Amino acid sequence: MNETFEARLRASARAGWWTLLIGAAFLAFQWIVYLVMMSERPSWLLVIWGNGISWETVRILWLWVAAIFKLCLWLMALVVVWLTLWARQLRKKPDDI
C-alpha cells in the first residue's frame, strides 16, 4: 500500500513540475506577445476587445491577468515542492509502519 501511494505521489509531483514548466513557458510567451502588442498597437486588437476600450485599459488588464497567473504559478510551486518533499520522506521511511 505504501509503495503504491509513494509511486502515485511521485507521479503527481512529476506532473506538477511539468505543469509548472509549461506555465512558466506560457508566461514568458505572453510577455513577449505583450511587448510586441504594446509597441505595435494594432487596431484590430481594440476591435476585438470592443467599443470604449483604450490602450491604457488593455495594458492594465493584461498586466493584472499576468500577475494573477504568476500568483497561481507560485501557489502551485509551493504545492509541488510540498508533494516532492513528502514523496522523498515516504521513500526514507521503513516499510514496517
C-alpha distances in whole Angstrom, upper triangle without the diagonal:
4,6,5,6,9,10,11,12,14,15,17,18,20,21,22,24,26,27,29,30,32,33,35,36,37,39,41,42,43,45,47,48,49,51,52,53,54,57,58,58,58,60,57,55,57,57,54,53,56,59,60,57,58,57,56,54,52,52,51,48,47,46,45,42,41,41,39,37,36,35,32,31,32,29,27,27,26,23,22,23,21,18,19,19,16,14,16,16,12,13,15,13,13,10,12,11
4,5,5,6,9,10,10,12,14,15,16,18,20,21,22,24,25,27,28,30,31,33,35,36,37,39,40,41,43,45,46,47,49,51,52,53,55,56,56,57,59,57,54,56,57,53,52,55,59,59,56,57,56,55,53,51,50,49,47,45,44,43,41,40,39,37,35,34,33,31,29,29,27,25,25,24,21,20,20,18,15,16,16,13,11,13,12,8,9,12,10,10,7,10,9
4,5,5,6,9,10,10,12,14,15,16,18,20,21,23,24,26,27,29,30,31,33,34,36,37,39,40,42,44,45,46,48,50,50,52,54,55,55,56,58,55,53,55,56,52,52,55,58,59,56,57,55,55,53,51,50,49,47,45,44,43,40,39,39,37,35,34,33,31,29,29,27,25,24,24,21,19,20,18,15,15,16,13,10,12,12,9,8,12,11,11,9,12,12
4,5,5,6,9,10,11,12,14,15,16,18,20,21,22,24,26,27,28,30,32,33,34,36,37,39,40,42,43,44,47,48,49,50,53,54,54,54,56,53,50,53,53,50,49,52,56,57,54,55,53,53,51,49,48,47,45,43,43,41,39,38,38,35,33,33,32,29,28,28,26,24,24,23,20,19,20,18,15,15,17,14,11,14,14,11,11,15,14,14,12,15,15
4,5,5,6,9,10,10,12,14,15,16,18,20,21,22,24,26,26,28,30,31,32,34,36,37,39,41,41,42,45,46,47,48,51,52,52,52,54,52,49,51,52,48,47,50,54,54,51,53,51,50,48,46,46,45,42,41,40,39,36,35,35,32,30,30,29,26,25,25,23,21,21,20,17,16,17,15,12,13,14,11,9,12,12,9,10,14,13,14,12,15,14
4,5,5,6,8,10,10,12,14,15,16,18,20,21,23,24,25,27,29,30,31,33,35,36,37,39,40,41,43,45,46,47,49,51,51,51,53,51,48,51,52,48,47,51,54,54,51,52,50,50,48,46,45,44,42,40,39,38,36,34,34,32,30,29,28,26,24,24,23,20,19,19,16,14,15,14,10,10,11,9,6,9,9,6,7,11,11,12,11,15,14
4,5,5,6,9,10,10,12,14,15,17,18,20,21,23,24,26,27,29,30,32,33,34,36,38,39,40,42,44,45,46,48,49,50,50,52,50,47,49,50,47,46,50,53,54,51,51,50,49,47,45,44,44,41,39,39,38,35,34,34,32,29,29,29,26,24,25,23,20,20,20,17,15,16,15,12,11,13,12,8,11,12,10,9,13,14,15,14,17,17
4,5,5,6,9,10,10,12,14,15,16,18,20,21,22,24,26,27,28,30,31,32,34,36,37,38,40,42,42,44,46,47,47,48,49,47,44,47,47,44,43,46,50,51,48,49,47,47,45,42,42,41,39,37,37,35,33,32,32,29,27,27,26,23,22,23,21,18,18,18,15,13,15,14,10,11,14,12,9,12,14,11,12,16,16,18,16,20,19
4,5,5,6,9,10,10,12,14,15,16,18,20,21,22,24,25,27,29,30,31,33,35,36,37,39,41,41,43,45,46,46,47,49,46,44,46,47,43,42,46,49,49,46,47,46,45,43,41,40,39,37,35,35,33,31,30,29,27,25,25,24,21,20,20,18,15,15,15,12,10,12,11,7,8,10,8,6,9,11,9,11,14,14,17,16,19,18
4,5,5,6,9,10,11,12,14,15,17,18,20,21,23,24,25,27,29,30,31,33,35,36,38,39,40,42,44,45,45,46,48,46,43,45,47,43,43,46,49,50,47,47,45,45,43,41,40,39,37,35,34,33,31,29,29,28,25,24,24,21,19,20,19,16,15,15,13,10,11,11,8,7,10,9,6,8,11,10,10,13,15,17,17,20,19
4,5,5,6,8,10,11,12,14,15,17,18,20,21,22,24,26,27,28,30,32,33,34,36,38,39,40,42,43,44,44,46,44,41,43,44,41,40,44,47,48,45,46,44,44,42,39,39,38,36,34,33,32,30,28,29,27,24,24,24,21,19,20,19,15,15,16,14,11,13,13,10,10,13,12,9,12,15,13,13,17,18,20,20,23,22
4,5,5,6,9,10,10,12,14,15,16,18,20,21,22,24,25,26,28,30,31,32,34,36,37,38,40,41,41,42,44,41,39,41,42,38,38,41,44,45,42,43,41,41,39,37,36,35,33,31,30,29,27,26,26,24,21,21,21,18,16,17,16,12,13,14,11,8,11,11,8,9,12,11,10,13,15,14,15,18,19,22,21,24,23
4,5,5,6,9,10,10,12,14,15,16,18,20,21,23,24,25,27,29,30,31,33,35,36,37,39,40,41,41,43,41,38,41,42,39,38,41,45,45,42,42,40,40,38,36,35,34,32,30,29,28,26,24,24,23,20,19,19,17,14,15,14,11,10,11,9,6,8,9,6,5,9,9,8,11,13,13,14,17,18,21,21,24,23
4,5,5,6,9,10,11,13,14,15,17,18,20,21,23,24,26,27,29,30,32,33,35,36,38,39,40,40,42,40,38,40,41,38,38,41,45,45,42,42,40,40,38,36,35,34,33,30,30,29,26,25,25,24,21,20,20,18,15,16,16,13,12,14,12,8,10,12,9,8,12,13,11,12,16,15,15,18,20,23,23,26,25
4,5,5,6,9,10,11,12,14,15,16,18,20,21,22,24,26,27,28,30,32,32,34,36,37,37,38,40,38,35,37,38,35,35,38,42,42,39,40,38,38,36,33,33,32,30,28,28,27,24,23,23,22,18,18,19,16,14,16,15,12,12,14,12,9,12,13,11,11,14,15,13,16,18,18,18,21,23,26,25,29,28
4,5,5,6,9,10,10,12,14,15,16,18,20,21,22,24,25,26,28,30,31,32,34,36,36,36,38,37,34,36,37,34,33,37,40,40,37,38,36,35,34,31,30,30,28,25,25,24,21,20,20,19,16,15,16,13,10,12,12,8,8,10,8,6,9,11,9,9,13,14,13,15,18,18,19,21,23,26,26,29,28
4,5,5,6,9,10,10,12,14,15,17,18,20,21,23,24,25,27,29,30,31,33,35,35,36,38,37,34,36,38,34,34,37,41,41,37,38,35,35,34,31,30,30,28,26,25,24,22,20,20,19,16,15,16,14,11,12,13,9,8,11,10,7,9,12,10,9,13,14,14,15,18,19,19,21,23,27,27,30,29
4,5,5,6,8,10,11,12,14,15,16,18,20,21,23,24,26,27,28,30,32,33,34,34,36,34,32,34,36,32,32,36,39,40,36,37,34,34,33,30,29,29,28,25,24,24,22,20,21,20,16,16,17,15,12,14,15,11,11,14,13,10,12,15,13,13,16,18,16,18,21,21,21,24,26,29,29,33,32
4,5,5,6,9,10,10,12,14,15,16,18,20,21,22,24,26,26,28,30,31,31,32,34,32,29,32,33,29,29,33,36,37,33,34,32,32,30,27,27,27,24,22,22,21,18,17,18,17,13,13,15,12,9,12,13,9,10,13,12,10,13,15,14,14,17,18,18,20,22,23,23,26,28,31,31,34,33
4,5,5,6,9,10,10,12,14,15,16,18,20,21,23,24,25,26,29,30,30,31,33,32,29,31,33,30,29,33,36,36,33,33,30,30,29,26,25,25,23,20,20,20,17,15,15,15,11,10,12,10,7,9,10,7,7,11,11,9,11,14,13,13,16,18,18,19,22,23,23,26,28,31,32,35,33
4,5,5,6,9,10,11,12,14,15,17,18,20,21,23,24,26,27,29,29,30,33,31,28,31,33,30,29,33,36,37,33,33,31,30,30,27,25,26,24,21,20,21,19,16,17,17,13,12,15,13,10,12,14,11,10,14,14,12,13,17,16,15,18,20,20,21,24,25,25,27,29,33,33,36,35
4,5,5,6,9,10,10,12,14,15,16,18,20,21,22,24,26,27,27,28,30,28,26,28,30,27,27,30,34,34,31,31,29,29,28,25,24,24,22,19,19,20,17,15,17,16,12,12,15,13,10,13,15,12,12,16,16,14,16,19,18,18,21,23,22,24,27,27,27,30,32,35,35,39,37
4,5,5,6,9,10,10,12,14,15,16,18,20,21,22,24,25,26,26,29,27,24,26,28,25,24,28,31,32,28,28,26,26,25,22,21,21,19,16,16,16,14,11,13,12,9,9,11,10,7,10,12,10,11,14,15,13,16,18,18,18,21,23,23,24,27,28,28,31,33,36,36,39,38
4,5,5,6,9,10,11,13,14,15,17,19,20,21,23,24,25,26,29,27,24,27,29,26,25,29,32,32,29,28,26,25,25,22,20,21,19,16,15,16,14,11,12,13,10,8,11,11,8,10,13,11,11,14,16,14,16,19,19,19,21,23,23,24,27,29,29,31,33,37,37,40,39
4,5,5,6,9,10,11,12,14,15,17,18,20,21,23,24,24,27,26,23,26,28,25,25,29,32,32,28,28,25,26,25,22,21,22,20,17,17,18,16,13,15,16,12,11,15,14,11,14,17,15,14,18,19,17,19,22,22,21,24,26,26,27,30,31,31,33,36,39,39,43,41
4,5,5,6,8,10,10,12,14,15,16,18,20,21,21,22,24,23,20,23,24,21,21,25,28,29,25,25,23,23,22,19,18,19,17,14,14,16,13,10,13,13,10,10,14,13,11,14,16,15,15,19,19,18,20,23,23,23,26,28,27,29,32,33,33,35,37,41,41,44,43
4,5,5,6,9,10,10,12,14,15,16,18,20,20,21,24,23,20,22,24,22,21,25,27,27,24,23,21,21,20,17,16,16,15,12,11,13,10,7,10,11,8,8,11,11,9,12,15,14,14,18,19,18,20,23,23,23,26,28,28,29,32,33,33,36,38,41,42,45,43
4,6,5,6,9,10,11,13,14,15,17,18,19,21,24,23,20,23,25,23,22,26,29,29,25,24,21,21,21,18,16,18,17,13,13,15,13,10,12,14,11,10,14,15,12,15,18,17,16,20,21,20,22,25,25,25,27,30,30,30,33,35,35,37,39,43,43,47,45
4,5,5,6,9,10,11,12,14,16,17,18,18,21,20,18,21,23,20,20,24,27,27,24,23,20,21,21,17,16,18,17,13,14,16,14,11,14,16,13,13,17,17,15,17,20,19,19,23,24,22,24,27,27,27,30,32,32,33,36,37,37,39,42,45,45,49,47
4,5,5,6,9,10,10,12,14,15,15,16,19,18,15,17,20,17,17,21,24,24,20,20,17,18,17,14,13,14,13,9,10,13,10,8,12,13,11,11,15,15,14,17,19,19,19,23,24,23,25,28,28,28,31,33,33,34,37,38,38,41,43,46,47,50,48
4,5,5,6,9,10,10,12,14,15,16,19,19,16,18,21,19,19,22,25,24,21,19,16,16,17,14,12,13,13,9,9,12,11,8,11,13,12,11,15,16,15,17,20,20,20,23,25,24,25,28,29,29,31,33,34,35,37,39,39,41,44,47,48,51,49
4,5,5,6,9,10,11,12,14,15,18,18,16,19,21,20,20,23,26,25,22,20,17,18,19,15,13,16,16,12,12,16,15,12,15,17,15,15,19,20,18,20,23,23,23,26,27,26,28,31,31,31,34,36,36,37,40,41,41,43,46,49,50,53,51
4,5,5,6,8,10,10,11,12,15,15,12,15,17,16,16,20,22,22,19,18,15,16,17,13,12,15,14,11,12,15,14,12,15,17,15,16,20,20,19,22,24,24,24,27,29,28,30,33,33,33,35,38,38,39,41,43,43,45,47,51,51,54,53
4,5,5,6,8,10,10,12,15,15,12,14,17,15,15,18,20,20,16,15,12,13,13,10,8,11,11,8,9,12,11,10,13,15,14,15,18,19,19,21,23,24,24,27,29,28,30,32,33,33,36,38,38,39,42,43,44,46,48,51,52,55,53
4,6,5,6,9,10,12,15,16,14,16,19,18,18,21,23,22,19,17,13,14,15,12,10,13,14,11,11,15,15,13,15,18,17,17,20,22,21,23,26,26,26,29,31,30,31,34,35,35,37,40,40,41,43,45,45,47,50,53,54,57,55
4,6,5,6,8,10,13,14,12,15,17,17,17,20,22,22,19,17,13,15,16,13,12,16,16,13,14,18,17,15,18,21,20,20,23,24,23,26,28,28,28,32,33,32,34,37,37,37,40,42,42,43,46,47,47,49,52,55,56,59,57
4,5,5,5,7,10,11,9,11,14,13,13,16,18,18,15,13,10,12,13,10,10,13,13,11,13,16,15,15,18,20,19,20,23,24,24,26,28,28,29,32,33,33,35,37,38,38,41,43,43,44,47,48,49,51,53,56,57,60,58
4,6,5,9,11,13,10,12,15,15,15,17,18,18,14,12,8,10,12,9,8,11,13,10,11,15,15,14,17,20,19,20,23,24,24,26,28,29,30,32,34,34,35,38,39,39,41,43,44,45,47,49,50,51,54,57,58,61,59
4,6,9,12,14,13,14,17,18,18,20,21,20,17,14,11,13,15,13,11,15,16,14,15,18,19,18,20,23,22,23,26,27,27,28,31,32,32,35,37,36,37,40,41,41,43,46,46,47,49,51,51,53,56,59,60,63,61
4,6,9,11,10,12,15,16,16,18,20,19,17,14,11,14,16,13,13,17,17,15,17,20,20,19,22,25,24,25,28,29,29,31,33,33,34,37,38,38,39,42,43,43,45,48,48,49,51,53,53,55,58,61,62,65,63
4,6,9,8,9,12,13,13,15,16,16,13,11,8,11,13,10,11,14,15,13,16,19,19,18,21,23,23,24,27,28,28,30,33,33,34,37,38,38,40,42,43,43,46,48,48,49,52,53,54,56,58,61,62,65,63
4,6,6,8,9,11,12,14,15,16,13,12,10,14,15,12,13,17,17,15,18,20,20,20,23,25,24,26,29,29,30,32,34,34,35,38,39,39,41,44,44,44,47,49,49,50,53,54,55,57,59,62,62,66,64
4,5,6,7,9,10,11,12,13,11,11,10,14,14,12,14,17,17,16,19,22,21,22,25,26,26,28,30,31,31,34,36,36,37,40,41,41,43,46,46,47,49,51,51,53,55,56,57,59,61,64,65,68,66
4,5,5,6,9,10,12,14,12,12,12,16,15,13,15,18,17,16,19,21,20,21,24,25,25,27,30,30,30,33,35,35,36,39,40,39,42,44,44,45,48,49,49,51,54,54,55,58,59,63,63,66,64
4,5,5,6,9,11,12,10,10,9,13,12,9,12,14,13,12,16,18,16,18,21,22,21,23,26,26,27,29,31,31,33,35,36,36,39,41,41,42,45,46,46,48,50,51,52,54,56,59,60,63,61
4,5,5,6,8,9,6,7,8,11,10,8,11,14,13,13,16,18,17,19,21,22,22,25,27,27,28,31,32,33,34,37,38,38,40,42,43,44,46,48,48,50,52,53,54,57,58,61,62,64,62
4,5,5,7,10,9,10,11,15,13,12,15,17,16,16,19,20,20,21,24,25,25,27,29,29,30,33,34,35,36,39,40,40,42,44,44,46,48,49,50,52,54,55,56,58,60,63,63,66,64
4,6,9,11,10,12,12,15,13,11,14,16,14,14,18,19,17,19,22,22,22,25,27,26,28,30,31,31,33,36,36,37,39,41,41,42,45,46,46,49,51,51,52,55,56,60,59,62,60
4,7,9,7,9,10,13,10,8,12,13,11,12,15,16,15,17,20,20,20,23,24,24,26,29,30,30,32,34,35,35,38,40,40,41,44,45,45,48,50,50,51,54,55,59,58,61,59
4,7,6,10,12,14,12,11,15,16,14,15,18,19,18,21,23,23,23,26,28,28,29,32,33,33,35,38,38,39,41,43,43,45,47,48,49,51,53,53,55,57,59,62,62,64,62
4,6,9,12,14,12,12,16,17,15,17,20,20,20,23,25,25,26,29,30,30,32,35,35,36,38,40,41,42,44,46,46,48,50,51,52,54,56,57,58,60,62,65,65,67,65
4,7,10,11,10,11,14,15,14,16,19,19,20,22,24,24,26,28,29,30,32,34,35,36,38,40,41,42,44,45,46,48,50,51,52,54,56,57,58,60,62,65,65,68,65
4,7,8,6,7,10,11,11,13,15,16,16,19,20,21,22,25,26,27,29,31,32,33,35,36,37,38,41,42,43,44,47,48,49,51,52,54,55,57,59,62,62,65,62
4,5,5,6,9,10,11,12,14,16,17,18,20,21,23,24,26,27,29,30,32,33,35,37,38,39,41,43,44,45,47,48,49,51,53,54,55,57,59,62,63,65,63
4,5,5,6,9,10,10,12,14,15,16,18,20,21,22,24,26,27,28,30,31,33,35,36,37,39,41,42,43,45,46,47,49,51,52,53,55,57,60,61,64,62
4,5,5,6,9,10,11,12,14,15,16,18,20,21,23,24,26,27,29,30,31,33,35,36,37,39,41,42,43,45,46,48,50,51,52,54,56,59,60,63,60
4,5,5,6,8,10,11,12,14,15,16,18,20,21,23,24,26,27,28,30,32,33,34,36,38,39,40,42,44,45,46,48,49,51,53,54,58,58,61,58
4,6,5,6,9,10,11,12,14,15,16,18,20,21,22,24,26,27,28,30,32,33,34,36,37,38,40,42,43,45,46,48,49,51,53,56,57,59,57
4,6,5,6,9,10,11,12,14,15,16,18,20,21,22,24,26,27,29,31,31,33,35,36,37,39,41,42,43,45,46,48,49,51,55,55,58,56
4,5,5,6,9,10,11,12,14,15,16,18,20,21,23,24,26,27,29,30,31,33,35,36,38,39,41,42,44,45,47,48,50,53,54,57,54
4,5,5,6,9,10,11,12,14,15,17,18,20,21,22,24,26,27,28,30,32,33,34,36,38,39,40,42,43,45,47,48,52,52,55,52
4,5,5,6,9,10,11,12,14,15,16,18,20,21,22,25,26,27,28,30,31,32,35,36,37,39,41,42,43,45,47,50,51,53,51
4,5,5,6,9,10,10,12,14,15,16,18,20,21,23,24,25,27,29,30,31,33,35,36,37,39,40,42,43,45,49,49,52,50
4,5,5,6,9,10,10,12,14,15,17,18,20,21,23,24,26,27,29,30,32,33,35,36,38,39,41,42,44,47,48,51,48
4,5,5,6,9,10,11,12,14,15,16,18,20,21,22,24,26,27,28,30,32,33,34,36,37,39,41,42,46,46,49,46
4,6,5,6,9,10,10,12,14,15,16,19,20,21,22,24,25,26,28,30,31,33,34,36,37,39,41,44,45,48,45
4,5,5,6,9,10,11,12,14,15,17,19,20,21,23,24,25,27,29,30,31,33,35,36,38,39,43,44,46,44
4,5,5,6,9,10,11,12,14,16,17,18,20,21,23,24,26,27,29,30,32,33,35,37,38,41,42,44,42
4,5,5,6,9,10,10,12,14,15,16,18,20,21,22,24,26,27,28,30,31,33,35,36,40,40,43,41
4,5,5,6,9,10,10,13,14,15,16,18,20,21,22,24,25,27,29,30,31,33,35,38,39,42,40
4,5,5,6,9,10,11,13,14,15,17,19,20,21,23,24,26,27,29,31,32,33,37,38,40,38
4,5,5,6,8,10,11,12,14,15,17,18,20,21,22,24,26,27,29,31,32,35,36,38,36
4,5,5,6,9,10,10,12,14,15,16,18,20,21,22,24,25,27,29,30,34,34,37,35
4,5,5,6,9,10,11,12,14,15,17,18,20,21,23,24,26,27,29,33,34,36,34
4,5,5,7,9,10,11,13,14,16,17,19,20,21,23,25,26,27,31,32,34,32
4,5,5,6,9,10,10,12,14,15,16,18,20,21,23,25,26,29,30,32,30
4,5,5,6,8,10,10,12,14,15,16,18,20,21,23,25,28,29,32,30
4,5,5,6,9,10,11,12,14,15,16,18,20,21,23,26,28,30,28
4,6,5,6,9,10,10,12,14,15,16,18,20,21,25,25,28,25
4,5,5,6,9,10,10,12,14,15,17,19,20,24,24,27,25
4,5,5,6,8,10,11,12,14,15,17,19,22,23,26,24
4,5,5,6,9,10,10,12,14,15,17,20,21,24,22
4,6,5,6,9,10,11,12,14,16,19,19,22,20
4,5,5,6,9,10,11,13,15,18,19,22,21
4,5,5,6,9,10,11,13,16,18,21,19
4,5,5,6,9,10,11,14,15,18,16
4,5,5,6,9,10,13,14,17,16
4,5,5,7,9,12,14,17,16
4,5,5,6,10,12,15,13
4,5,5,8,9,12,11
4,6,8,9,13,12
4,7,9,12,12
4,6,9,8
4,6,7
4,6
4
